[in-house]
Amino acid sequence: MTNNIQGEKRQKGRIEVICGSMFSGKTEELIRRLKRAKFARQKVEIFKPAIDTRYSEEEVVSHDHTSILSTPVESSGAIMLLSSDIDVVGIDEAQFFDQGIVDVCNELANRGVRVICAGLDMDFKGVPFGPMPALMAVADEVSKVHAICVRCGSLAYVSHRIVEGDKRVLLGETGEYEPLCRDCYEQCTKQKNQ
């Protein structure tokens, strides 16, 4: 533990996970935390999966178009190689990484790095997504953020896919997905199965 300027204790080495459905503000919160770290003159590096080229190939961009420069990587192992002498590591769309991301985050945190991951906790079928459950289990802090259900206005539970297809990974936004609460999602699922 070290003291910061205000005399508070600052814990070195930790894992923070920001999770929720699409359109809940995960990436926006990740960017906010990373910009604050940069403002505090900490050395920050941001990574995203190379497959995520929806808004930009080299930036992490939220749905409301807030952005921050990032490094696209093919695998979690690349994050470890590119994170030497860094205070804070940000990882967006963590659900798209391989299971090795959990070991990478633990290793970085054990070396004193603050690791902030953002990702979908569930896929469009409401099933825990990729390494996210394991990341949440080893995290020091988990923040679940919520979108608003587009049908009834309740807190959203899941990212409902509104286009045909059963492929688990389908990059998209409002044309492909909508945030739904549990009740509205169940109603949609029943209608599809009739």
N, C-alpha and C positions, 0 to 999 in steps of 0.2 A: 504494500500500500504506500502511496505517496500523497503528499499534500498538494492541492492545487492552489491557485492564487487566493481564493476565498477561505482557505484553511480547511475545506472539506476533505474527507478521505476519498481518494480516487482509486478504485480497484483496478489493478492492471490485469489484463488477460481475462477475457470473458466472452461468452457467446450470447448474442441477442437475436431472437427470431421474431420477425414480423410476418404474420400469416393471416389468411382470410380468403374470401372469394375474389373473383375479378371485380374491378371497379370499386374496391373497398379502400383504396389509398395506400396500399402496401409500399409501392415504389415511391410514392410521394413522401411517405414517412422515412423510408430508407435515405432518400436524397436529402431530406431535412436534417437527419442525424449526421450524415456525412459532411454536409456543408458547415454544420456547427463545429465539427471536428477540425475541418480545414481552417475555419475562423479562429479556432484555438491554437493554430499553428502546429497541428499534429500532422504527421506524414500519413496521407490517406491514399489507398489504392482501391479501385472499384472494378469488379469483374462481373461479366455476364456470359451466359452460354452463347457460343458463336452462332447457334441456330436461330437466335432471337434477333431478327432483322426487321421487325415490324415498323418501327419508326426511324431507326438509325442503326448502322452497322457498328459505330464506335461510341455511341452514347446510350446510357440508361435513360429512358424517357417514360414519364408517367402518362396516363391517359389524358391528363389535362395539360400535357406538353411541357411540364417542368423537366429539365434534363441536367445531366452531369456526365462528363467525359468518363469513359470506361475502357477496359481492355477485354475484348471478346476472347474466350478460351474454349478449346474443344473438350477438355476434361478437367476434373477437379485437381489432378496432379499438377497441372500447369499453374494453378493458383499458388501452390507451395513454392514453386520455382521462381515466381515473379513477386514474392512478398517479403523479400529480405529487407531489413532495416525500415519496416513500416510500423506505424502505431495503430492504425485502424484499417481493417479490410472490410469492404462492403461487397456483398454478393447478391445480385438480383436474379429472380427466376430460379431459385435454388432447386425447385422441384424437377428441373430438367437435367440436373447433374447426376452423375453416377453415385452409387452408395459410398464411394471413397470420400465424398465431400464431408462426411461426418468425421472421419479421421483427420482430414485436412483442417477442419475448424477446431477440433480438439488440440491438435498439434500447435496451431497458431496461438490459441488461447493459453496453452501451457507455456509458450514462449513469451507471454506477456502482451499479446496483441488483442485488441478489442475487435471482435468479429461480429458484423451485423449482416444477417441473412434475411432476405425477403422472398416469399414464395407462396404459391397456392397450397393450402393444407389438404384440399380434396380435388379430385378431377371432376369432370362433368357428370359422372355417375354417382358422385358422393362418396367415392372411395379414397382413403388416404393416398396421397400422391408422392411417389418416388421416395427420396430420402427425408422428406419433411417430418414424418413421425419420429424418426431417430434424431433428427436435429432438434426437435422440440424437447425430446427426452434429455438430451445432454446440455441444453441451453441453461444459462444462468437466469435469463429473463425471456418470457414469451409474451408478445403483444398480439392479441387477435383483434383485427380491425374488421369492420362490417360495412358492406355496401347496403343500399336500400333496395328492397324488392320492388321491381318495376311494375308489378301487378297490384300489390296491396299497400305498399309503403312500410311494411314491417322490416326488421333487420334481416338482411339476406343471409342465407345458409350455404348456398352452393352457386357455382357458375353453370347455369343451364345452357346447353348447346342448342341453338335454334336452327342449325343446318344439319342435313343428313350426314351420317358417317359414324363409324364406331372406332376409328383410330384414336388412341388415347391422346396423342399430341397433335393438336391442330391449332397452330398459332392464329390468333384472331382478336377481334375486339367487338364493338357493338353490333356488327353485322353477323357475327357468329355466335355470340354468347349474350346472355342476360342474367343479372343477379336475381335470384328468387329466394324467398323464405322457404322454410320447410314445408308448410302447407301448400303453397302454390307449386312447389316442385313436385310434391306427391300428386297433386291434381294433374299436372302435365304428364307425369310418368304414367298414370292410369289411362289418360286419354290416348297416349301413344300405343299402349298395350291393348287397346280395344279393337 
